[in-house]
Amino acid sequence: MGRGPVQLRRIENKINRQVTFSKRRSGLLKKAHEISVLCDAEVALIVFSTKGKLYEYSSQDSSMDVILERYQRYSFEERAVLDPSIGNQANWGDEYGSLKIKLDALQKSQRQLLGEQLDPLTTKELQQLEQQLDSSLKHIRSRKNQLLFESISELQKKEKSLKDQNGVLQKHLVETEKEKNNVLSNIHHQEQLNGATNIHHQEQLNGATTSSPSPTPATAQDSMATPNIGYLCFHLGHINLENQEGGIQNLSRLQHKQTTAIYHRGCSPPSATDEGWRQPHMTPPEGENGA
């Protein structure tokens, strides 16, 4: 009894799904290789697993990029036939191919200028490359010399400007020194005039002192001693007068106290003849007797 049709659906078991993917992938790659060899066809196969891993196959005579580029051109041409509005986009594939060729040529030329990939070049190509390098060196040196000359010119301009500034500063410094010297000379001249005036005035004073008679030393001492003696006598007389007035005031207070005590005891106050009640005789100072 034969097998019935197999129902295609997602395998739920993870292990069985991985085993089935590996077997079917190997079979698919084998079939692609067989159809490429048996039928001389350009085959490109791209497979991504559930984890994002890439599996690809392309024919031995064609690479994956060439097949994909051909596919893009065919795809644009087919869509241009179906939709005339995108007719201009049909040329994008050709333009992309030409731009890619130019880019490869430029990259190859750049590597050769750097001294790389020189093995496939012939003698003539090497000579052309050498001439190109010499021409490039000439342009580089010319540009370098131009920049150096411009830099030297700028430095010369700066040097001239600095020299001008230095000259102005030196001139200002000289003028300042002149003004300073003038001020110092004026001050010195003024000091000389003041000194001469003071000397002349002192000479006049000395001449006036010499013309008037000067007192003798004895006369000067007598004139100084006389006021001093008079002042001393006046001071001593004033002290004696104050002492006498103070004694009289004390005696009056004592007599008043004794009289008051006797009055309270019922006794008559003593007379002036009693002993101990006599008022002392006050001797007037010598200056008053003369008066």
Salt bridges, closest charged atoms under 4 A:
GLU12 OE1 - ARG10 NH1 3.51
GLU42 OE1 - ARG70 NH1 2.81
GLU69 OE2 - ARG73 NH1 3.33
GLU159 OE2 - LYS163 NZ 3.52
GLU242 OE2 - HIS238 NE2 2.75
